[in-house]
Amino acid sequence: MAKQEFTICEAGLEDAQALAATLAQVLSETDFLAQDDASAMTVEEVAQFIDNRQNSLNEICLLAKIGSDVAGLLNISAQKNFAFEHIGDIFLAVKKDYWNYGIGQILLQEAVDWAEHSGVIRRLELTVQKRNSRAVHVYENAGFVIEGVKERGIKTRDGEFLDVYAMSKLIN
């Protein structure tokens, strides 16, 4: 597939159907994600999810779009509890057809920029499978550091236990 121009935007309600389809697709394309196929969301659930993000000061869902196609997404979730509201948990996924376009890297840069200007988020964190060296490299290039290893942090569909890195980036 030839490289194409893509845009980064905050998810809107009009993106619910495309985002639901993208989530289902990325969950089926890779075994690097901690979710499984059963965790895919309906269009209605995605619409509620987007609405919640749009009305939050410490959460956002960013999309990489090529036309109306959602090529990738980055979500930052945070707790409403005052003691933890400054911590954003990152979920990043890109459709397999768009791997190696730099989309994940750009989504991550945009998310860090958003966090720096949010006035709330002061720490971003994520977990990534230790064996996913490409993703670890992207996160390290964005300034994330490995804080530790969670041995047997996830289990594959086949029952294999895998180690995951706990990574974070402080936002000043």
HURA-V133905 format. One record per backbone hydrogen bond with DSSP energy under -1.0 kcal/mol. CO is the residue of the C=O (numbers start at 0). NH is the residue of the N-H. E is the energy in kcal/mol with one decimal. If there is no record, write none. Layout:
# HURA-V133905
{{CO | NH | E} {CO | NH | E}}
This chain:
# HURA-V133905
{{6 | 64 | -3.1} {8 | 62 | -3.3} {11 | 14 | -2.3} {12 | 15 | -1.6} {14 | 18 | -2.9} {15 | 19 | -2.5} {16 | 20 | -2.1} {17 | 21 | -2.2} {18 | 22 | -2.7} {19 | 23 | -2.1} {20 | 24 | -2.3} {21 | 25 | -3.0} {22 | 26 | -2.0} {23 | 27 | -1.1} {24 | 28 | -1.3} {25 | 29 | -1.1} {35 | 38 | -2.1} {36 | 39 | -1.5} {41 | 45 | -2.5} {42 | 46 | -2.4} {43 | 47 | -2.1} {44 | 48 | -2.3} {45 | 49 | -2.8} {46 | 50 | -2.4} {47 | 51 | -2.5} {48 | 52 | -1.9} {49 | 53 | -2.5} {50 | 54 | -1.2} {52 | 55 | -1.6} {59 | 75 | -3.0} {60 | 10 | -3.1} {61 | 73 | -2.4} {62 | 8 | -2.2} {63 | 70 | -2.7} {63 | 71 | -1.4} {64 | 6 | -2.7} {65 | 68 | -1.9} {68 | 65 | -2.6} {70 | 94 | -3.2} {71 | 63 | -2.6} {72 | 92 | -2.4} {73 | 61 | -3.3} {74 | 90 | -2.2} {75 | 59 | -1.5} {76 | 88 | -3.5} {80 | 83 | -1.8} {80 | 84 | -1.1} {83 | 86 | -2.0} {85 | 121 | -2.9} {85 | 122 | -1.5} {87 | 124 | -2.7} {88 | 76 | -2.5} {90 | 74 | -2.9} {92 | 72 | -2.9} {94 | 97 | -2.0} {95 | 98 | -1.6} {97 | 100 | -1.2} {101 | 105 | -2.2} {102 | 106 | -2.8} {103 | 107 | -2.3} {104 | 108 | -2.2} {105 | 109 | -2.5} {106 | 110 | -2.3} {107 | 111 | -2.4} {108 | 112 | -2.3} {109 | 113 | -2.6} {110 | 114 | -2.6} {111 | 115 | -2.5} {112 | 116 | -1.3} {121 | 170 | -2.2} {122 | 87 | -3.2} {123 | 168 | -2.4} {124 | 89 | -2.8} {125 | 166 | -2.7} {127 | 164 | -3.3} {128 | 131 | -1.9} {130 | 132 | -1.7} {131 | 135 | -2.3} {132 | 136 | -2.3} {133 | 137 | -1.9} {134 | 138 | -2.6} {135 | 139 | -2.7} {136 | 140 | -2.4} {137 | 141 | -1.1} {138 | 143 | -2.4} {139 | 142 | -1.8} {144 | 167 | -1.9} {147 | 165 | -2.6} {149 | 152 | -1.4} {149 | 163 | -1.8} {153 | 161 | -2.7} {155 | 158 | -1.9} {159 | 155 | -3.0} {161 | 153 | -1.8} {162 | 129 | -2.3} {163 | 149 | -3.4} {164 | 127 | -1.8} {165 | 146 | -3.4} {165 | 147 | -1.1} {166 | 125 | -2.2} {167 | 144 | -2.8} {168 | 123 | -2.8}}
